[in-house]
């Protein structure tokens, strides 16, 4: 359960399946407390700035706040130690959790995820889909917490069939999860837009997202400010709101149940208006 502090919104005690079964996709707000994230590196590294951003996203209606303390961008990110990652998280994690919104921890290190779960996080978001460190699956099974399994590759290969690659990756991750004893009702799948993919492959995954519904699991899509948008309309990351919303509406129409975004209020408005229109069809 997520604790609340005086004056904050009440904690959401619904189960993971209950939250995902609502009429609209959940909106996951991105909070990067890193100096080198592709979109907003350094803006929220200071605890005061990070907390202000977390409060802003909560006020705007975020259903989940996803905190990452190590950049996982495909190009130019610098690995850091688990100790450094925890030191970045320590000043803010409990306070963000006290806002009453479930917090997910975006980390590929089991020791960091364990620490975060002990300090207010409720969801694990693993950009390597349980495949980089096998202790991650064991940890998730022991803690019985929700987990996002994301597709990733060390590098993009334009020659591969990306839909087959993502499908086979998910099958392997789900085998790892089943062997570890992770409940399927705790799993969401993320096809990893922009990770180990060319811009064309990212767009292909979005265009054919419905194919992944065959897994019978909720889908998370995070297309926010990604490089494929600039391949269509040249732009810097903070100039890609329109492209991000377009991609997320397409994902929602294809069945995505979680949308991960840097721009909570605009994305939430777009999703609700689109949903209201779709309801008239």
FIZANU-288208 format. One record per residue (C-alpha): chain; residue number from 1; residue in one letter; x, y negated, z negated. Coordinates in steps of 0.5 Angstrom, whole numbers, plus 500, padded with zeros to 3 digits. Layout:
<sites>
vexmar = A	roza = NUM	rodren = a	X = X	Y = Y	Z = Z
...
</sites>
This chain:
<sites>
vexmar = A	roza = 1	rodren = x	X = 500	Y = 500	Z = 500
vexmar = A	roza = 2	rodren = x	X = 502	Y = 493	Z = 501
vexmar = A	roza = 3	rodren = x	X = 502	Y = 489	Z = 495
vexmar = A	roza = 4	rodren = x	X = 500	Y = 481	Z = 495
vexmar = A	roza = 5	rodren = x	X = 502	Y = 475	Z = 491
vexmar = A	roza = 6	rodren = x	X = 497	Y = 470	Z = 489
vexmar = A	roza = 7	rodren = x	X = 494	Y = 466	Z = 494
vexmar = A	roza = 8	rodren = x	X = 496	Y = 471	Z = 500
vexmar = A	roza = 9	rodren = x	X = 491	Y = 475	Z = 504
vexmar = A	roza = 10	rodren = x	X = 489	Y = 481	Z = 501
vexmar = A	roza = 11	rodren = x	X = 492	Y = 487	Z = 503
vexmar = A	roza = 12	rodren = x	X = 490	Y = 492	Z = 509
vexmar = A	roza = 13	rodren = x	X = 489	Y = 499	Z = 505
vexmar = A	roza = 14	rodren = x	X = 486	Y = 502	Z = 512
vexmar = A	roza = 15	rodren = x	X = 490	Y = 508	Z = 514
vexmar = A	roza = 16	rodren = x	X = 494	Y = 508	Z = 520
vexmar = A	roza = 17	rodren = x	X = 488	Y = 512	Z = 525
vexmar = A	roza = 18	rodren = x	X = 483	Y = 507	Z = 522
vexmar = A	roza = 19	rodren = x	X = 487	Y = 501	Z = 524
vexmar = A	roza = 20	rodren = x	X = 488	Y = 503	Z = 531
vexmar = A	roza = 21	rodren = x	X = 481	Y = 505	Z = 532
vexmar = A	roza = 22	rodren = x	X = 478	Y = 498	Z = 532
vexmar = A	roza = 23	rodren = x	X = 475	Y = 494	Z = 538
vexmar = A	roza = 24	rodren = x	X = 481	Y = 491	Z = 540
vexmar = A	roza = 25	rodren = x	X = 489	Y = 492	Z = 540
vexmar = A	roza = 26	rodren = x	X = 493	Y = 491	Z = 534
vexmar = A	roza = 27	rodren = x	X = 498	Y = 485	Z = 535
vexmar = A	roza = 28	rodren = x	X = 505	Y = 486	Z = 532
vexmar = A	roza = 29	rodren = x	X = 508	Y = 479	Z = 531
vexmar = A	roza = 30	rodren = x	X = 516	Y = 480	Z = 532
vexmar = A	roza = 31	rodren = x	X = 521	Y = 477	Z = 527
vexmar = A	roza = 32	rodren = x	X = 528	Y = 477	Z = 529
vexmar = A	roza = 33	rodren = x	X = 533	Y = 475	Z = 524
vexmar = A	roza = 34	rodren = x	X = 539	Y = 476	Z = 528
vexmar = A	roza = 35	rodren = x	X = 544	Y = 471	Z = 531
vexmar = A	roza = 36	rodren = x	X = 544	Y = 475	Z = 538
vexmar = A	roza = 37	rodren = x	X = 536	Y = 477	Z = 540
vexmar = A	roza = 38	rodren = x	X = 535	Y = 475	Z = 547
vexmar = A	roza = 39	rodren = x	X = 529	Y = 471	Z = 546
vexmar = A	roza = 40	rodren = x	X = 530	Y = 467	Z = 539
vexmar = A	roza = 41	rodren = x	X = 537	Y = 469	Z = 537
vexmar = A	roza = 42	rodren = x	X = 539	Y = 465	Z = 531
vexmar = A	roza = 43	rodren = x	X = 532	Y = 461	Z = 530
vexmar = A	roza = 44	rodren = x	X = 530	Y = 465	Z = 524
vexmar = A	roza = 45	rodren = x	X = 536	Y = 468	Z = 521
vexmar = A	roza = 46	rodren = x	X = 536	Y = 463	Z = 515
vexmar = A	roza = 47	rodren = x	X = 531	Y = 466	Z = 510
vexmar = A	roza = 48	rodren = x	X = 527	Y = 460	Z = 510
vexmar = A	roza = 49	rodren = x	X = 526	Y = 460	Z = 517
vexmar = A	roza = 50	rodren = x	X = 524	Y = 467	Z = 517
vexmar = A	roza = 51	rodren = x	X = 519	Y = 466	Z = 512
vexmar = A	roza = 52	rodren = x	X = 516	Y = 460	Z = 515
vexmar = A	roza = 53	rodren = x	X = 515	Y = 464	Z = 522
vexmar = A	roza = 54	rodren = x	X = 512	Y = 470	Z = 518
vexmar = A	roza = 55	rodren = x	X = 507	Y = 466	Z = 515
vexmar = A	roza = 56	rodren = x	X = 506	Y = 462	Z = 521
vexmar = A	roza = 57	rodren = x	X = 504	Y = 469	Z = 525
vexmar = A	roza = 58	rodren = x	X = 500	Y = 471	Z = 519
vexmar = A	roza = 59	rodren = x	X = 496	Y = 465	Z = 519
vexmar = A	roza = 60	rodren = x	X = 495	Y = 466	Z = 527
vexmar = A	roza = 61	rodren = x	X = 492	Y = 473	Z = 526
vexmar = A	roza = 62	rodren = x	X = 498	Y = 478	Z = 527
vexmar = A	roza = 63	rodren = x	X = 496	Y = 485	Z = 525
vexmar = A	roza = 64	rodren = x	X = 503	Y = 487	Z = 524
vexmar = A	roza = 65	rodren = x	X = 510	Y = 484	Z = 523
vexmar = A	roza = 66	rodren = x	X = 515	Y = 487	Z = 526
vexmar = A	roza = 67	rodren = x	X = 522	Y = 485	Z = 523
vexmar = A	roza = 68	rodren = x	X = 529	Y = 487	Z = 526
vexmar = A	roza = 69	rodren = x	X = 535	Y = 485	Z = 523
vexmar = A	roza = 70	rodren = x	X = 540	Y = 488	Z = 529
vexmar = A	roza = 71	rodren = x	X = 539	Y = 486	Z = 536
vexmar = A	roza = 72	rodren = x	X = 537	Y = 492	Z = 540
vexmar = A	roza = 73	rodren = x	X = 537	Y = 488	Z = 547
vexmar = A	roza = 74	rodren = x	X = 540	Y = 492	Z = 552
vexmar = A	roza = 75	rodren = x	X = 545	Y = 487	Z = 554
vexmar = A	roza = 76	rodren = x	X = 550	Y = 484	Z = 550
vexmar = A	roza = 77	rodren = x	X = 548	Y = 486	Z = 543
vexmar = A	roza = 78	rodren = x	X = 553	Y = 487	Z = 538
vexmar = A	roza = 79	rodren = x	X = 552	Y = 493	Z = 533
vexmar = A	roza = 80	rodren = x	X = 552	Y = 492	Z = 526
vexmar = A	roza = 81	rodren = x	X = 553	Y = 496	Z = 520
vexmar = A	roza = 82	rodren = x	X = 547	Y = 499	Z = 515
vexmar = A	roza = 83	rodren = x	X = 550	Y = 494	Z = 510
vexmar = A	roza = 84	rodren = x	X = 550	Y = 488	Z = 514
vexmar = A	roza = 85	rodren = x	X = 543	Y = 490	Z = 516
vexmar = A	roza = 86	rodren = x	X = 540	Y = 491	Z = 509
vexmar = A	roza = 87	rodren = x	X = 543	Y = 484	Z = 507
vexmar = A	roza = 88	rodren = x	X = 540	Y = 480	Z = 513
vexmar = A	roza = 89	rodren = x	X = 533	Y = 484	Z = 510
vexmar = A	roza = 90	rodren = x	X = 534	Y = 483	Z = 503
vexmar = A	roza = 91	rodren = x	X = 532	Y = 476	Z = 502
vexmar = A	roza = 92	rodren = x	X = 526	Y = 476	Z = 506
vexmar = A	roza = 93	rodren = x	X = 523	Y = 483	Z = 506
vexmar = A	roza = 94	rodren = x	X = 519	Y = 484	Z = 500
vexmar = A	roza = 95	rodren = x	X = 516	Y = 477	Z = 501
vexmar = A	roza = 96	rodren = x	X = 514	Y = 478	Z = 508
vexmar = A	roza = 97	rodren = x	X = 510	Y = 484	Z = 505
vexmar = A	roza = 98	rodren = x	X = 507	Y = 480	Z = 500
vexmar = A	roza = 99	rodren = x	X = 503	Y = 476	Z = 505
vexmar = A	roza = 100	rodren = x	X = 499	Y = 482	Z = 505
vexmar = A	roza = 101	rodren = x	X = 500	Y = 484	Z = 513
vexmar = A	roza = 102	rodren = x	X = 503	Y = 491	Z = 514
vexmar = A	roza = 103	rodren = x	X = 511	Y = 490	Z = 516
vexmar = A	roza = 104	rodren = x	X = 514	Y = 495	Z = 521
vexmar = A	roza = 105	rodren = x	X = 522	Y = 495	Z = 520
vexmar = A	roza = 106	rodren = x	X = 525	Y = 495	Z = 527
vexmar = A	roza = 107	rodren = x	X = 532	Y = 499	Z = 526
vexmar = A	roza = 108	rodren = x	X = 535	Y = 506	Z = 529
vexmar = A	roza = 109	rodren = x	X = 539	Y = 507	Z = 522
vexmar = A	roza = 110	rodren = x	X = 535	Y = 512	Z = 517
vexmar = A	roza = 111	rodren = x	X = 539	Y = 509	Z = 511
vexmar = A	roza = 112	rodren = x	X = 536	Y = 502	Z = 513
vexmar = A	roza = 113	rodren = x	X = 529	Y = 504	Z = 514
vexmar = A	roza = 114	rodren = x	X = 529	Y = 508	Z = 508
vexmar = A	roza = 115	rodren = x	X = 531	Y = 502	Z = 504
vexmar = A	roza = 116	rodren = x	X = 526	Y = 498	Z = 508
vexmar = A	roza = 117	rodren = x	X = 520	Y = 503	Z = 506
vexmar = A	roza = 118	rodren = x	X = 523	Y = 502	Z = 499
vexmar = A	roza = 119	rodren = x	X = 522	Y = 495	Z = 499
vexmar = A	roza = 120	rodren = x	X = 515	Y = 493	Z = 502
vexmar = A	roza = 121	rodren = x	X = 515	Y = 496	Z = 509
vexmar = A	roza = 122	rodren = x	X = 510	Y = 501	Z = 511
vexmar = A	roza = 123	rodren = x	X = 512	Y = 503	Z = 519
vexmar = A	roza = 124	rodren = x	X = 518	Y = 505	Z = 522
vexmar = A	roza = 125	rodren = x	X = 520	Y = 503	Z = 529
vexmar = A	roza = 126	rodren = x	X = 525	Y = 507	Z = 532
vexmar = A	roza = 127	rodren = x	X = 528	Y = 504	Z = 539
vexmar = A	roza = 128	rodren = x	X = 531	Y = 511	Z = 540
vexmar = A	roza = 129	rodren = x	X = 525	Y = 515	Z = 539
vexmar = A	roza = 130	rodren = x	X = 528	Y = 520	Z = 533
vexmar = A	roza = 131	rodren = x	X = 533	Y = 522	Z = 538
vexmar = A	roza = 132	rodren = x	X = 539	Y = 517	Z = 536
vexmar = A	roza = 133	rodren = x	X = 540	Y = 520	Z = 529
vexmar = A	roza = 134	rodren = x	X = 536	Y = 526	Z = 527
vexmar = A	roza = 135	rodren = x	X = 536	Y = 524	Z = 520
vexmar = A	roza = 136	rodren = x	X = 530	Y = 519	Z = 522
vexmar = A	roza = 137	rodren = x	X = 525	Y = 524	Z = 523
vexmar = A	roza = 138	rodren = x	X = 527	Y = 528	Z = 516
vexmar = A	roza = 139	rodren = x	X = 526	Y = 521	Z = 513
vexmar = A	roza = 140	rodren = x	X = 519	Y = 519	Z = 517
vexmar = A	roza = 141	rodren = x	X = 516	Y = 526	Z = 515
vexmar = A	roza = 142	rodren = x	X = 518	Y = 526	Z = 508
vexmar = A	roza = 143	rodren = x	X = 515	Y = 519	Z = 507
vexmar = A	roza = 144	rodren = x	X = 509	Y = 520	Z = 511
vexmar = A	roza = 145	rodren = x	X = 509	Y = 513	Z = 514
vexmar = A	roza = 146	rodren = x	X = 507	Y = 511	Z = 521
vexmar = A	roza = 147	rodren = x	X = 513	Y = 511	Z = 526
vexmar = A	roza = 148	rodren = x	X = 513	Y = 508	Z = 533
vexmar = A	roza = 149	rodren = x	X = 517	Y = 513	Z = 538
vexmar = A	roza = 150	rodren = x	X = 520	Y = 508	Z = 544
vexmar = A	roza = 151	rodren = x	X = 523	Y = 511	Z = 550
vexmar = A	roza = 152	rodren = x	X = 530	Y = 508	Z = 551
vexmar = A	roza = 153	rodren = x	X = 536	Y = 510	Z = 556
vexmar = A	roza = 154	rodren = x	X = 544	Y = 508	Z = 555
vexmar = A	roza = 155	rodren = x	X = 543	Y = 504	Z = 562
vexmar = A	roza = 156	rodren = x	X = 538	Y = 503	Z = 567
vexmar = A	roza = 157	rodren = x	X = 539	Y = 508	Z = 573
vexmar = A	roza = 158	rodren = x	X = 535	Y = 505	Z = 579
vexmar = A	roza = 159	rodren = x	X = 535	Y = 512	Z = 583
vexmar = A	roza = 160	rodren = x	X = 531	Y = 516	Z = 577
vexmar = A	roza = 161	rodren = x	X = 523	Y = 517	Z = 577
vexmar = A	roza = 162	rodren = x	X = 522	Y = 513	Z = 571
vexmar = A	roza = 163	rodren = x	X = 515	Y = 516	Z = 569
vexmar = A	roza = 164	rodren = x	X = 518	Y = 523	Z = 569
vexmar = A	roza = 165	rodren = x	X = 524	Y = 520	Z = 565
vexmar = A	roza = 166	rodren = x	X = 519	Y = 517	Z = 560
vexmar = A	roza = 167	rodren = x	X = 515	Y = 523	Z = 560
vexmar = A	roza = 168	rodren = x	X = 520	Y = 528	Z = 558
vexmar = A	roza = 169	rodren = x	X = 523	Y = 523	Z = 553
vexmar = A	roza = 170	rodren = x	X = 517	Y = 523	Z = 549
vexmar = A	roza = 171	rodren = x	X = 516	Y = 531	Z = 550
vexmar = A	roza = 172	rodren = x	X = 523	Y = 531	Z = 547
vexmar = A	roza = 173	rodren = x	X = 521	Y = 526	Z = 541
vexmar = A	roza = 174	rodren = x	X = 515	Y = 530	Z = 540
vexmar = A	roza = 175	rodren = x	X = 518	Y = 536	Z = 539
vexmar = A	roza = 176	rodren = x	X = 523	Y = 533	Z = 534
vexmar = A	roza = 177	rodren = x	X = 517	Y = 530	Z = 530
vexmar = A	roza = 178	rodren = x	X = 514	Y = 537	Z = 530
vexmar = A	roza = 179	rodren = x	X = 520	Y = 541	Z = 528
vexmar = A	roza = 180	rodren = x	X = 521	Y = 535	Z = 522
vexmar = A	roza = 181	rodren = x	X = 514	Y = 536	Z = 520
vexmar = A	roza = 182	rodren = x	X = 511	Y = 529	Z = 522
vexmar = A	roza = 183	rodren = x	X = 504	Y = 528	Z = 523
vexmar = A	roza = 184	rodren = x	X = 501	Y = 527	Z = 530
vexmar = A	roza = 185	rodren = x	X = 496	Y = 522	Z = 527
vexmar = A	roza = 186	rodren = x	X = 502	Y = 518	Z = 524
vexmar = A	roza = 187	rodren = x	X = 505	Y = 517	Z = 531
vexmar = A	roza = 188	rodren = x	X = 505	Y = 511	Z = 536
vexmar = A	roza = 189	rodren = x	X = 509	Y = 512	Z = 543
vexmar = A	roza = 190	rodren = x	X = 512	Y = 506	Z = 546
vexmar = A	roza = 191	rodren = x	X = 515	Y = 506	Z = 553
vexmar = A	roza = 192	rodren = x	X = 520	Y = 501	Z = 552
vexmar = A	roza = 193	rodren = x	X = 519	Y = 496	Z = 557
vexmar = A	roza = 194	rodren = x	X = 526	Y = 493	Z = 559
vexmar = A	roza = 195	rodren = x	X = 530	Y = 498	Z = 555
vexmar = A	roza = 196	rodren = x	X = 534	Y = 502	Z = 560
vexmar = A	roza = 197	rodren = x	X = 530	Y = 500	Z = 566
vexmar = A	roza = 198	rodren = x	X = 531	Y = 496	Z = 572
vexmar = A	roza = 199	rodren = x	X = 525	Y = 490	Z = 572
vexmar = A	roza = 200	rodren = x	X = 522	Y = 494	Z = 578
vexmar = A	roza = 201	rodren = x	X = 522	Y = 500	Z = 573
vexmar = A	roza = 202	rodren = x	X = 519	Y = 496	Z = 568
vexmar = A	roza = 203	rodren = x	X = 513	Y = 494	Z = 572
vexmar = A	roza = 204	rodren = x	X = 512	Y = 501	Z = 575
vexmar = A	roza = 205	rodren = x	X = 511	Y = 503	Z = 567
vexmar = A	roza = 206	rodren = x	X = 506	Y = 498	Z = 566
vexmar = A	roza = 207	rodren = x	X = 502	Y = 499	Z = 573
vexmar = A	roza = 208	rodren = x	X = 502	Y = 507	Z = 571
vexmar = A	roza = 209	rodren = x	X = 501	Y = 506	Z = 563
vexmar = A	roza = 210	rodren = x	X = 495	Y = 510	Z = 563
vexmar = A	roza = 211	rodren = x	X = 499	Y = 517	Z = 565
vexmar = A	roza = 212	rodren = x	X = 501	Y = 517	Z = 558
vexmar = A	roza = 213	rodren = x	X = 494	Y = 517	Z = 555
vexmar = A	roza = 214	rodren = x	X = 495	Y = 525	Z = 556
vexmar = A	roza = 215	rodren = x	X = 499	Y = 525	Z = 550
vexmar = A	roza = 216	rodren = x	X = 493	Y = 523	Z = 546
vexmar = A	roza = 217	rodren = x	X = 497	Y = 518	Z = 542
vexmar = A	roza = 218	rodren = x	X = 496	Y = 511	Z = 541
vexmar = A	roza = 219	rodren = x	X = 501	Y = 507	Z = 546
vexmar = A	roza = 220	rodren = x	X = 505	Y = 500	Z = 544
vexmar = A	roza = 221	rodren = x	X = 507	Y = 496	Z = 549
vexmar = A	roza = 222	rodren = x	X = 512	Y = 490	Z = 548
vexmar = A	roza = 223	rodren = x	X = 513	Y = 486	Z = 554
vexmar = A	roza = 224	rodren = x	X = 514	Y = 479	Z = 551
vexmar = A	roza = 225	rodren = x	X = 519	Y = 475	Z = 555
vexmar = A	roza = 226	rodren = x	X = 522	Y = 481	Z = 558
vexmar = A	roza = 227	rodren = x	X = 527	Y = 480	Z = 564
vexmar = A	roza = 228	rodren = x	X = 522	Y = 483	Z = 569
vexmar = A	roza = 229	rodren = x	X = 518	Y = 477	Z = 569
vexmar = A	roza = 230	rodren = x	X = 524	Y = 473	Z = 571
vexmar = A	roza = 231	rodren = x	X = 525	Y = 478	Z = 577
vexmar = A	roza = 232	rodren = x	X = 518	Y = 476	Z = 579
vexmar = A	roza = 233	rodren = x	X = 518	Y = 468	Z = 577
vexmar = A	roza = 234	rodren = x	X = 525	Y = 466	Z = 575
vexmar = A	roza = 235	rodren = x	X = 525	Y = 463	Z = 568
vexmar = A	roza = 236	rodren = x	X = 528	Y = 463	Z = 561
vexmar = A	roza = 237	rodren = x	X = 526	Y = 467	Z = 556
vexmar = A	roza = 238	rodren = x	X = 522	Y = 462	Z = 552
vexmar = A	roza = 239	rodren = x	X = 518	Y = 460	Z = 559
vexmar = A	roza = 240	rodren = x	X = 515	Y = 467	Z = 560
vexmar = A	roza = 241	rodren = x	X = 509	Y = 466	Z = 556
vexmar = A	roza = 242	rodren = x	X = 504	Y = 467	Z = 562
vexmar = A	roza = 243	rodren = x	X = 508	Y = 473	Z = 565
vexmar = A	roza = 244	rodren = x	X = 508	Y = 476	Z = 558
vexmar = A	roza = 245	rodren = x	X = 500	Y = 475	Z = 557
vexmar = A	roza = 246	rodren = x	X = 499	Y = 478	Z = 564
vexmar = A	roza = 247	rodren = x	X = 503	Y = 484	Z = 562
vexmar = A	roza = 248	rodren = x	X = 500	Y = 485	Z = 556
vexmar = A	roza = 249	rodren = x	X = 493	Y = 484	Z = 559
vexmar = A	roza = 250	rodren = x	X = 494	Y = 490	Z = 564
vexmar = A	roza = 251	rodren = x	X = 497	Y = 494	Z = 558
vexmar = A	roza = 252	rodren = x	X = 491	Y = 493	Z = 554
vexmar = A	roza = 253	rodren = x	X = 486	Y = 495	Z = 560
vexmar = A	roza = 254	rodren = x	X = 490	Y = 501	Z = 561
vexmar = A	roza = 255	rodren = x	X = 489	Y = 503	Z = 553
vexmar = A	roza = 256	rodren = x	X = 495	Y = 500	Z = 549
vexmar = A	roza = 257	rodren = x	X = 493	Y = 500	Z = 542
vexmar = A	roza = 258	rodren = x	X = 498	Y = 495	Z = 540
vexmar = A	roza = 259	rodren = x	X = 501	Y = 489	Z = 543
vexmar = A	roza = 260	rodren = x	X = 508	Y = 487	Z = 541
vexmar = A	roza = 261	rodren = x	X = 509	Y = 479	Z = 542
vexmar = A	roza = 262	rodren = x	X = 513	Y = 473	Z = 540
vexmar = A	roza = 263	rodren = x	X = 507	Y = 469	Z = 541
vexmar = A	roza = 264	rodren = x	X = 501	Y = 471	Z = 537
vexmar = A	roza = 265	rodren = x	X = 496	Y = 466	Z = 537
vexmar = A	roza = 266	rodren = x	X = 496	Y = 466	Z = 545
vexmar = A	roza = 267	rodren = x	X = 496	Y = 473	Z = 546
vexmar = A	roza = 268	rodren = x	X = 491	Y = 474	Z = 541
vexmar = A	roza = 269	rodren = x	X = 486	Y = 469	Z = 544
vexmar = A	roza = 270	rodren = x	X = 488	Y = 472	Z = 551
vexmar = A	roza = 271	rodren = x	X = 486	Y = 479	Z = 549
vexmar = A	roza = 272	rodren = x	X = 480	Y = 477	Z = 545
vexmar = A	roza = 273	rodren = x	X = 477	Y = 473	Z = 551
vexmar = A	roza = 274	rodren = x	X = 479	Y = 479	Z = 556
vexmar = A	roza = 275	rodren = x	X = 476	Y = 484	Z = 551
vexmar = A	roza = 276	rodren = x	X = 469	Y = 479	Z = 551
vexmar = A	roza = 277	rodren = x	X = 469	Y = 479	Z = 559
vexmar = A	roza = 278	rodren = x	X = 471	Y = 487	Z = 560
vexmar = A	roza = 279	rodren = x	X = 465	Y = 488	Z = 555
vexmar = A	roza = 280	rodren = x	X = 460	Y = 485	Z = 560
vexmar = A	roza = 281	rodren = x	X = 462	Y = 489	Z = 566
</sites>
